[in-house]
């Protein structure tokens, strides 16, 4: 593989070509929340299992009551009480009604429900003064779901509603895609861990936690390893420790500096380099390789570069590995109206942090941040979008611009 830069699209395509779902497993119903279904679900029974009543009231024959009026009531004999869960014993004949509770099974011969508040009753009879259309207040057999028709499909995200359906069809265990395990290594002599003393010249390691958070937001399981110092042997030990994971992410050590050893170590370990360096800003020094069969992403060390690279390349890989359908792999894109000027004088595509907001008229607007330094991690706090600006493009306030969405968008 050449060391020349490739386009972001080429890089995404190469990544996705080399990613497969990591496998499936059976988990308990409540454990399945937030997972993706790995098999279609076919109900073994209809729901409702019988025609049943949507109201407390009376099951009647429409032909008996269709002419009922306020001044001309129709009197019917009550022949049975039907609570929910009981199968009726008596079919309705002319001039008869059955008292029925919500969920009660409709007796043979009945085709309409009269709500209890719309009738007058005595011990053995009911007076009907008015009626709605035939079939009123009857829930049809199988109208929720029916045998032979899938109710949930492979790739479906399981949240509370889907779990309610799974419980209804008696799926106490569910086959789901396994969560990818992502090992995360941050390299650098200048780094200290979050709880360590920060001496002059040192930098707090925020990348490991940030990448772990991003990974878990994609449905993965993050494994955070200690800092690997800028020594080949230590970097190799960290990579070997991470080798049981489905993915390995490292940040730092993949550029061209004297202490950037990650690429060298991986080559010595037999990794197959698939690309190195992408024509994007931030995030140019990005390495993607296969170490044995494990996808390895060598991300830049600057925190914003690392996060932007994750969103463009690692996120799609994790979504594919976790069983998501192709339309969810990449960040959603749309068009927004620009609130300020933005331009790209360079020769690489710029991924510019911005704040997206819906205005009162419903239009989506983008405010591009003035400070875009790849070291400025605080700029990620209010960012929920990325404005995509190709080389030599220039935009003015009010222009339409392509944006990617990675956070929640509020109204103005």
C-alpha positions, 0 to 999 in steps of 0.5 A, a space after each residue: 500500500 502506498 504512503 500517498 494520501 487517499 480521499 475520505 471516501 476511499 478510506 471509508 470504503 476500504 475500512 468497510 470492505 474489511 469489516 464483518 459482524 463479530 458474531 451473535 449470542 443469546 441473551 436474556 430479554 432485559 439484557 437485549 435492550 440496546 442490542 441489535 436483533 440477529 434473527 427475524 421474530 415470527 410469532 407463534 400465535 395471533 395477537 389478539 388470539 380472538 376477536 375481543 372487546 375494546 370496551 366494557 359494554 355489551 356484545 350485540 348483533 348489529 341487525 338487532 339494534 341498527 334502528 335503535 333511537 333515543 325515543 325508540 329503544 331496543 330491548 335485549 335479553 342478557 344471556 351471559 357475562 364475559 370477563 377478560 380471559 373467558 371463552 363465551 359459552 352461548 352464541 347470540 341469537 336474535 334479541 340477545 346480548 352478552 355483558 362483556 368486559 374489556 378484552 373479553 372474547 366476542 361470542 359467536 353471532 355478535 358483531 358490535 359492542 355497545 359501550 356500557 355508558 350508552 345503555 340502560 340495564 336491568 337485571 336481565 335486560 339491556 335497553 339500547 338507545 343508539 348504536 355506532 357502525 357495525 363492528 364498533 369497538 371490536 379488536 380483530 383477531 391478529 390485527 396486532 400481529 399474526 402467525 406467519 408474518 415477522 413482527 421484528 426484523 434482523 438488524 432492528 434496534 431493541 428498545 423498550 417497545 421492542 422488548 415489550 413485543 418480545 415479551 408478548 411473543 414469549 421470547 425470554 431469550 433473544 438472539 442478538 449481535 454480539 457487542 464488539 470489544 474495542 481495546 484502546 491504547 494511547 501513546 506518548 511520553 508526555 501523557 499522564 493519567 486523569 488522577 496523576 499530578 500534571 507536571 510542567 510539559 505534561 498533558 492529561 490523557 483524555 483520548 482513552 476516555 473519549 474514544 471509550 465513550 465514543 465506542 460505547 455510544 456505538 454499542 461496543 464494549 470498551 477496554 481501556 489500557 494504560 498509557 504506552 510510552 514512546 518505546 517500541 517494546 512497550 508499544 508492542 506489549 500494549 498491542 499484544 495485550 489488546 490482541 484478544 479484542 475485536 478492534 484495536 484503537 491507538 492514538 498517537 505515534 502514527 505520524 512522521 516524528 522521531 518518536 512515532 513508533 506505532 506504524 513501525 512496531 505494527 509492521 514488525 509484528 506482521 500487520 498488513 497496512 491498508 492505508 496510511 494518511 487521509 486527505 482530511 483536516 483534522 485527521 491526516 495521519 490515520 493508519 488502518 491495518 489488519 493485525 492477523 485478522 483484527 482491524 487496527 486503527 492508528 488514530 492521530 494524537 491530537 484529541 480533536 483529530 482523534 475524535 473526528 477520525 473516529 466519527 468518519 472511520 471507526 464509527 462506521 466499522 463498529 456499526 457494521 460489526 455490531 449488525 447495523 444495516 448499511 444506512 446507519 453505518 455513516 454519520 447522517 448528512 443533510 444541508 444547512 443554512 450557514 450563519 457565518 462565513 467559512 472557507 477552505 484554502 487548503 488542499 485537504 477536505 476540512 471537517 469543521 466543528 459547528 453547532 446545528 440548530 433548528 430555527 423557528 421556521 423549521 430550517 436547519 442552521 449551522 454556526 461554524 466555530 471560529 477556533 478549529 485547532 485540533 488540540 481544542 477539546 473544549 470545542 467538542 462540548 457544544 458541537 453537534 455537527 460537522 460542516 464538510 468543506 472541500 478544498 478551495 470552497 468558500 461559503 458566505 452567511 446564508 449559503 447552503 452547506 453540507 453537514 454531518 450530524 453526530 449530536 442532538 439538535 435543539 430548536 432555537 
